[in-house]
Amino acid sequence: MSEQNIANAPAAEVQQDVNELRKVRVDKLQTLQSEGNDPFVITKYDWTHHSAVIKESFDELEGKTVRVAGRMMSKRIMGKASFCNVKDLKGNIQSYVARDSLGEEEYKAFKKLDIGDIIGIEGSVFKTKTGEISIHAEKITLLSKSLLPLPEKFHGLTNTDTRYRQRYLDLIMNDESKDALVKRSLIIRAIRKYLDGQGFIEVETPMLVSNAGGAAARPFETHFNALSEDFKLRISLELYLKRLIVGGLERVYEIGRVFRNEGLDTRHNPEFTLMELYQAYTDYHGMMDLTENLYRHVAQEVLGTTTIVFNGVEMDLGKPFERITMVDAVKKYAGVDFNEIKTDDEAKAIAKEKGVEFEKRHKKGDILNLFFEEFVEHHLIQPTFLMDHPVEISPLTKRKPENPDYVERFEFFMNGWEMANAYSELNDPIDQRERFKAQEELLKQGDEEANTTDEDFLCALEYGMAPTGGIGFGIDRMVMLLTDSPAIRDVLLFPTMKSLDK
């Protein structure tokens, strides 16, 4: 079976033929090695240009000698002259390979090369009769032998499980995947550039912690042999970053992996990238302004526009973001005014009436949040700040002075997704201790995502923390929106996958 037909054959037949093709390639490699032409002894290749630069600068480079290096993606043998296409980081370029220019032995060696081999091409830049910018090869060097055939070019690599498990193959075959994952790096660079320009300091905090706090999530647990002590993988960056605010650093941020022992879906992976920042002497309104400006900056820097399209839906980051309280949003979309509901029993009664499921332990604030999730969340397509959450679901947030049943908190929504979560941070150590106690009670009642008391954090607060605004951004969801990627696995280089032998 030819390499081109492998994609359409049954799996067992494919594996058999892949093994046969691999044997042919290994035989070629052994022949090269016996002749003293082992590609794996080559340690470097001094290329001069990426393919895209040659195309962009054709007027300047026409007739000049260049050297490119990359993976051979196609080859057409036509007697004494042939063509091949080489793909590098920036794109691909055609090369015209003639026996008279290369030499008879070298041309024979070229004809034995396989699709997927990594080669270096030296030659002059020209344009073919059909107008394609190309390299007239004068020397071809085999830099690395590919022993396995690539997927059939026309169909590409479309199996999502294979794409995620063998990301290297996905990057070779699918330019869209490579583009999204390169943009991820550019997005993070743009975030850093913006925050550094605002006077923030980037820091690093522990991943192994004795108390995994700062979010409502179930942690992973591990054991540290040297100390004979159990640790958890962090679920948030919050409590350590606030310690730094206590220490007087004023503006800090961290971009790093956090770990949550939860399910997998298109928006969740058990390890993901979170960015949290804390700024002394501001509140959640300051965090809204920062979020608006940051998103605009990143979109403009990376995409060249503040209008983005995700799954065919246009979202405008250039307009002022909507700001609405949770109570007003539920009133708008569910027709229920929680300002008129005074007790937990009244909240439960209206939940039963509207078909909203709740647990016995839930209070009025919990039920308000359930109404939001049921009736409101999916409506928040354009950039929206959902403000003023109930205190029951916000254990680390400062209460609103005029209404202590609610807190100075917002969640940033786009496309119906939560994109960020922000507070006017609670800096009252006595209130914070009571909130931790309430969380401990929830833990006893079976809430595996509740926080536990962090005594060292409380000690830090007792030394005094300035009024502070803080926010957490889900980097992966941000990248999904800005690259029009439908699943979180599309923007993680190596997403979590179930083992094939399970």
WOSULJO-V100688 format. One record per residue. N is the residue number from 1. OMEGA is omega in whole degrees, -180 to 180 (NA if undefined). BURIAL is I if it has 9 or more other C-alpha atoms within 8 Angstrom, else O. Layout:
n=N omega=OMEGA burial=BURIAL
n=N omega=OMEGA burial=BURIAL
This chain:
n=1 omega=180 burial=O
n=2 omega=178 burial=O
n=3 omega=-177 burial=I
n=4 omega=-175 burial=O
n=5 omega=-176 burial=I
n=6 omega=-174 burial=I
n=7 omega=-175 burial=I
n=8 omega=-175 burial=O
n=9 omega=175 burial=O
n=10 omega=-172 burial=O
n=11 omega=-178 burial=O
n=12 omega=179 burial=O
n=13 omega=178 burial=O
n=14 omega=-177 burial=I
n=15 omega=178 burial=O
n=16 omega=-178 burial=O
n=17 omega=174 burial=I
n=18 omega=179 burial=I
n=19 omega=179 burial=O
n=20 omega=179 burial=O
n=21 omega=177 burial=I
n=22 omega=179 burial=I
n=23 omega=178 burial=O
n=24 omega=-178 burial=O
n=25 omega=177 burial=I
n=26 omega=177 burial=I
n=27 omega=177 burial=O
n=28 omega=180 burial=O
n=29 omega=-179 burial=I
n=30 omega=176 burial=O
n=31 omega=177 burial=O
n=32 omega=-178 burial=I
n=33 omega=180 burial=I
n=34 omega=179 burial=O
n=35 omega=180 burial=O
n=36 omega=-179 burial=O
n=37 omega=-178 burial=O
n=38 omega=-179 burial=I
n=39 omega=-174 burial=I
n=40 omega=175 burial=O
n=41 omega=179 burial=O
n=42 omega=-175 burial=O
n=43 omega=-179 burial=O
n=44 omega=174 burial=O
n=45 omega=-175 burial=O
n=46 omega=176 burial=O
n=47 omega=-177 burial=I
n=48 omega=-174 burial=O
n=49 omega=165 burial=I
n=50 omega=-177 burial=I
n=51 omega=-177 burial=I
n=52 omega=-180 burial=I
n=53 omega=179 burial=O
n=54 omega=-180 burial=I
n=55 omega=-179 burial=O
n=56 omega=-175 burial=O
n=57 omega=-175 burial=O
n=58 omega=-178 burial=I
n=59 omega=-179 burial=O
n=60 omega=-173 burial=O
n=61 omega=-177 burial=I
n=62 omega=179 burial=I
n=63 omega=-179 burial=O
n=64 omega=-179 burial=O
n=65 omega=177 burial=I
n=66 omega=173 burial=I
n=67 omega=177 burial=I
n=68 omega=178 burial=I
n=69 omega=179 burial=I
n=70 omega=-177 burial=I
n=71 omega=178 burial=I
n=72 omega=-175 burial=I
n=73 omega=177 burial=I
n=74 omega=-179 burial=O
n=75 omega=176 burial=I
n=76 omega=180 burial=O
n=77 omega=-178 burial=O
n=78 omega=178 burial=O
n=79 omega=-175 burial=O
n=80 omega=180 burial=O
n=81 omega=-177 burial=I
n=82 omega=175 burial=I
n=83 omega=170 burial=I
n=84 omega=180 burial=I
n=85 omega=-177 burial=I
n=86 omega=-179 burial=I
n=87 omega=176 burial=I
n=88 omega=-176 burial=I
n=89 omega=-171 burial=O
n=90 omega=-178 burial=O
n=91 omega=179 burial=I
n=92 omega=-180 burial=I
n=93 omega=179 burial=I
n=94 omega=174 burial=I
n=95 omega=175 burial=I
n=96 omega=-175 burial=I
n=97 omega=-178 burial=I
n=98 omega=-180 burial=I
n=99 omega=-177 burial=I
n=100 omega=180 burial=O
n=101 omega=-174 burial=O
n=102 omega=-173 burial=I
n=103 omega=-171 burial=O
n=104 omega=-178 burial=O
n=105 omega=180 burial=O
n=106 omega=179 burial=I
n=107 omega=176 burial=I
n=108 omega=179 burial=O
n=109 omega=178 burial=O
n=110 omega=-177 burial=O
n=111 omega=179 burial=O
n=112 omega=179 burial=O
n=113 omega=-179 burial=O
n=114 omega=172 burial=O
n=115 omega=-177 burial=I
n=116 omega=177 burial=I
n=117 omega=176 burial=I
n=118 omega=-173 burial=I
n=119 omega=170 burial=I
n=120 omega=-180 burial=I
n=121 omega=174 burial=I
n=122 omega=-180 burial=I
n=123 omega=-177 burial=I
n=124 omega=-177 burial=I
n=125 omega=177 burial=I
n=126 omega=179 burial=I
n=127 omega=-179 burial=I
n=128 omega=179 burial=O
n=129 omega=178 burial=O
n=130 omega=176 burial=O
n=131 omega=-179 burial=O
n=132 omega=178 burial=O
n=133 omega=-171 burial=I
n=134 omega=174 burial=I
n=135 omega=175 burial=I
n=136 omega=-171 burial=I
n=137 omega=173 burial=I
n=138 omega=178 burial=I
n=139 omega=177 burial=O
n=140 omega=-178 burial=I
n=141 omega=174 burial=O
n=142 omega=-175 burial=I
n=143 omega=178 burial=I
n=144 omega=-178 burial=I
n=145 omega=175 burial=I
n=146 omega=-177 burial=I
n=147 omega=179 burial=O
n=148 omega=180 burial=O
n=149 omega=174 burial=I
n=150 omega=173 burial=I
n=151 omega=-179 burial=I
n=152 omega=-167 burial=I
n=153 omega=-173 burial=O
n=154 omega=-178 burial=O
n=155 omega=-179 burial=O
n=156 omega=178 burial=I
n=157 omega=-174 burial=I
n=158 omega=180 burial=O
n=159 omega=-173 burial=O
n=160 omega=179 burial=O
n=161 omega=178 burial=O
n=162 omega=180 burial=I
n=163 omega=-177 burial=I
n=164 omega=-179 burial=I
n=165 omega=-178 burial=I
n=166 omega=-175 burial=O
n=167 omega=179 burial=I
n=168 omega=179 burial=O
n=169 omega=177 burial=I
n=170 omega=-179 burial=I
n=171 omega=178 burial=I
n=172 omega=-168 burial=O
n=173 omega=-171 burial=I
n=174 omega=-180 burial=I
n=175 omega=-180 burial=O
n=176 omega=178 burial=O
n=177 omega=-180 burial=I
n=178 omega=-180 burial=I
n=179 omega=-179 burial=O
n=180 omega=-177 burial=I
n=181 omega=172 burial=I
n=182 omega=179 burial=O
n=183 omega=177 burial=I
n=184 omega=179 burial=I
n=185 omega=179 burial=O
n=186 omega=179 burial=I
n=187 omega=180 burial=I
n=188 omega=177 burial=I
n=189 omega=-180 burial=O
n=190 omega=176 burial=I
n=191 omega=-180 burial=I
n=192 omega=-179 burial=O
n=193 omega=-179 burial=O
n=194 omega=-176 burial=I
n=195 omega=177 burial=I
n=196 omega=178 burial=I
n=197 omega=178 burial=O
n=198 omega=176 burial=O
n=199 omega=177 burial=O
n=200 omega=177 burial=I
n=201 omega=176 burial=I
n=202 omega=-177 burial=O
n=203 omega=175 burial=O
n=204 omega=180 burial=O
n=205 omega=-172 burial=O
n=206 omega=171 burial=O
n=207 omega=175 burial=O
n=208 omega=-175 burial=O
n=209 omega=176 burial=I
n=210 omega=-180 burial=O
n=211 omega=-178 burial=O
n=212 omega=-178 burial=I
n=213 omega=176 burial=I
n=214 omega=179 burial=I
n=215 omega=176 burial=O
n=216 omega=-177 burial=O
n=217 omega=179 burial=I
n=218 omega=-175 burial=I
n=219 omega=166 burial=I
n=220 omega=-180 burial=I
n=221 omega=-180 burial=O
n=222 omega=-178 burial=O
n=223 omega=179 burial=O
n=224 omega=-173 burial=I
n=225 omega=-174 burial=O
n=226 omega=179 burial=O
n=227 omega=-175 burial=O
n=228 omega=-175 burial=O
n=229 omega=177 burial=O
n=230 omega=176 burial=I
n=231 omega=175 burial=I
n=232 omega=171 burial=I
n=233 omega=-173 burial=I
n=234 omega=175 burial=I
n=235 omega=-177 burial=I
n=236 omega=178 burial=I
n=237 omega=-162 burial=I
n=238 omega=-166 burial=I
n=239 omega=177 burial=I
n=240 omega=179 burial=I
n=241 omega=177 burial=I
n=242 omega=175 burial=I
n=243 omega=179 burial=I
n=244 omega=173 burial=I
n=245 omega=175 burial=I
n=246 omega=-179 burial=I
n=247 omega=173 burial=O
n=248 omega=-180 burial=O
n=249 omega=170 burial=I
n=250 omega=-180 burial=I
n=251 omega=-178 burial=I
n=252 omega=172 burial=I
n=253 omega=176 burial=I
n=254 omega=172 burial=I
n=255 omega=-176 burial=O
n=256 omega=180 burial=O
n=257 omega=169 burial=O
n=258 omega=-169 burial=I
n=259 omega=-180 burial=I
n=260 omega=-174 burial=I
n=261 omega=-175 burial=I
n=262 omega=-174 burial=O
n=263 omega=178 burial=O
n=264 omega=170 burial=O
n=265 omega=-174 burial=O
n=266 omega=-179 burial=O
n=267 omega=-176 burial=O
n=268 omega=172 burial=I
n=269 omega=-174 burial=I
n=270 omega=169 burial=I
n=271 omega=-177 burial=I
n=272 omega=-176 burial=I
n=273 omega=-180 burial=I
n=274 omega=171 burial=I
n=275 omega=175 burial=I
n=276 omega=176 burial=I
n=277 omega=180 burial=I
n=278 omega=-177 burial=I
n=279 omega=179 burial=I
n=280 omega=174 burial=I
n=281 omega=171 burial=O
n=282 omega=-178 burial=I
n=283 omega=-175 burial=I
n=284 omega=173 burial=I
n=285 omega=174 burial=O
n=286 omega=178 burial=I
n=287 omega=176 burial=I
n=288 omega=179 burial=I
n=289 omega=-180 burial=O
n=290 omega=-179 burial=O
n=291 omega=-180 burial=O
n=292 omega=-178 burial=I
n=293 omega=-179 burial=O
n=294 omega=-179 burial=I
n=295 omega=179 burial=I
n=296 omega=-179 burial=I
n=297 omega=-176 burial=I
n=298 omega=-180 burial=I
n=299 omega=-180 burial=I
n=300 omega=-177 burial=I
n=301 omega=-173 burial=I
n=302 omega=-175 burial=I
n=303 omega=-178 burial=I
n=304 omega=-180 burial=O
n=305 omega=175 burial=O
n=306 omega=174 burial=I
n=307 omega=-179 burial=I
n=308 omega=179 burial=I
n=309 omega=176 burial=I
n=310 omega=179 burial=I
n=311 omega=177 burial=O
n=312 omega=-179 burial=O
n=313 omega=-178 burial=O
n=314 omega=177 burial=O
n=315 omega=-172 burial=I
n=316 omega=177 burial=I
n=317 omega=-178 burial=I
n=318 omega=180 burial=O
n=319 omega=174 burial=O
n=320 omega=-179 burial=O
n=321 omega=178 burial=I
n=322 omega=176 burial=O
n=323 omega=-176 burial=O
n=324 omega=179 burial=I
n=325 omega=178 burial=I
n=326 omega=180 burial=I
n=327 omega=-180 burial=I
n=328 omega=180 burial=I
n=329 omega=178 burial=I
n=330 omega=177 burial=I
n=331 omega=-178 burial=I
n=332 omega=-171 burial=O
n=333 omega=-179 burial=O
n=334 omega=179 burial=I
n=335 omega=-180 burial=O
n=336 omega=-178 burial=O
n=337 omega=-178 burial=I
n=338 omega=171 burial=I
n=339 omega=180 burial=O
n=340 omega=-179 burial=O
n=341 omega=-171 burial=O
n=342 omega=-173 burial=O
n=343 omega=176 burial=O
n=344 omega=-179 burial=I
n=345 omega=178 burial=O
n=346 omega=179 burial=I
n=347 omega=179 burial=I
n=348 omega=180 burial=I
n=349 omega=-180 burial=O
n=350 omega=176 burial=O
n=351 omega=177 burial=I
n=352 omega=-179 burial=I
n=353 omega=-176 burial=O
n=354 omega=178 burial=O
n=355 omega=178 burial=O
n=356 omega=-178 burial=I
n=357 omega=180 burial=O
n=358 omega=178 burial=I
n=359 omega=-176 burial=O
n=360 omega=-177 burial=O
n=361 omega=-174 burial=O
n=362 omega=177 burial=I
n=363 omega=-177 burial=I
n=364 omega=-178 burial=I
n=365 omega=177 burial=I
n=366 omega=-177 burial=I
n=367 omega=173 burial=I
n=368 omega=179 burial=I
n=369 omega=177 burial=I
n=370 omega=175 burial=I
n=371 omega=178 burial=I
n=372 omega=-178 burial=I
n=373 omega=-177 burial=O
n=374 omega=-168 burial=O
n=375 omega=-169 burial=I
n=376 omega=-166 burial=I
n=377 omega=-175 burial=I
n=378 omega=178 burial=I
n=379 omega=-171 burial=O
n=380 omega=-177 burial=I
n=381 omega=178 burial=I
n=382 omega=-177 burial=I
n=383 omega=-174 burial=I
n=384 omega=171 burial=I
n=385 omega=178 burial=I
n=386 omega=-165 burial=I
n=387 omega=165 burial=I
n=388 omega=-179 burial=I
n=389 omega=175 burial=I
n=390 omega=-175 burial=I
n=391 omega=-177 burial=I
n=392 omega=-176 burial=O
n=393 omega=-175 burial=O
n=394 omega=-172 burial=I
n=395 omega=-176 burial=I
n=396 omega=-169 burial=I
n=397 omega=-180 burial=I
n=398 omega=178 burial=I
n=399 omega=173 burial=I
n=400 omega=-175 burial=I
n=401 omega=-177 burial=O
n=402 omega=-179 burial=O
n=403 omega=-172 burial=O
n=404 omega=173 burial=I
n=405 omega=-178 burial=O
n=406 omega=-176 burial=I
n=407 omega=179 burial=I
n=408 omega=-175 burial=I
n=409 omega=169 burial=I
n=410 omega=167 burial=I
n=411 omega=179 burial=I
n=412 omega=-178 burial=I
n=413 omega=166 burial=I
n=414 omega=177 burial=I
n=415 omega=-177 burial=I
n=416 omega=-179 burial=I
n=417 omega=169 burial=I
n=418 omega=-178 burial=I
n=419 omega=-179 burial=I
n=420 omega=-179 burial=I
n=421 omega=-172 burial=I
n=422 omega=-178 burial=I
n=423 omega=148 burial=I
n=424 omega=-167 burial=I
n=425 omega=176 burial=I
n=426 omega=179 burial=I
n=427 omega=176 burial=I
n=428 omega=-175 burial=O
n=429 omega=180 burial=I
n=430 omega=177 burial=O
n=431 omega=-179 burial=O
n=432 omega=178 burial=I
n=433 omega=179 burial=I
n=434 omega=178 burial=O
n=435 omega=177 burial=I
n=436 omega=178 burial=I
n=437 omega=178 burial=I
n=438 omega=178 burial=O
n=439 omega=178 burial=I
n=440 omega=177 burial=I
n=441 omega=178 burial=O
n=442 omega=179 burial=I
n=443 omega=178 burial=I
n=444 omega=-179 burial=O
n=445 omega=174 burial=O
n=446 omega=178 burial=O
n=447 omega=-176 burial=O
n=448 omega=-179 burial=O
n=449 omega=-178 burial=I
n=450 omega=179 burial=I
n=451 omega=170 burial=I
n=452 omega=-176 burial=I
n=453 omega=177 burial=O
n=454 omega=-173 burial=O
n=455 omega=-179 burial=O
n=456 omega=177 burial=O
n=457 omega=177 burial=I
n=458 omega=177 burial=I
n=459 omega=178 burial=I
n=460 omega=180 burial=I
n=461 omega=-178 burial=I
n=462 omega=172 burial=I
n=463 omega=176 burial=O
n=464 omega=174 burial=O
n=465 omega=-180 burial=I
n=466 omega=170 burial=I
n=467 omega=-168 burial=I
n=468 omega=169 burial=I
n=469 omega=180 burial=I
n=470 omega=-178 burial=I
n=471 omega=174 burial=I
n=472 omega=180 burial=I
n=473 omega=170 burial=I
n=474 omega=-176 burial=I
n=475 omega=-176 burial=I
n=476 omega=179 burial=I
n=477 omega=176 burial=I
n=478 omega=179 burial=I
n=479 omega=178 burial=I
n=480 omega=-178 burial=I
n=481 omega=-175 burial=I
n=482 omega=179 burial=I
n=483 omega=-179 burial=I
n=484 omega=-180 burial=I
n=485 omega=-171 burial=I
n=486 omega=-176 burial=O
n=487 omega=-179 burial=I
n=488 omega=180 burial=I
n=489 omega=179 burial=I
n=490 omega=-176 burial=I
n=491 omega=172 burial=I
n=492 omega=-179 burial=I
n=493 omega=-178 burial=I
n=494 omega=-179 burial=O
n=495 omega=178 burial=I
n=496 omega=-179 burial=O
n=497 omega=174 burial=O
n=498 omega=-180 burial=O
n=499 omega=-177 burial=O
n=500 omega=-178 burial=O
n=501 omega=-180 burial=O
n=502 omega=NA burial=O
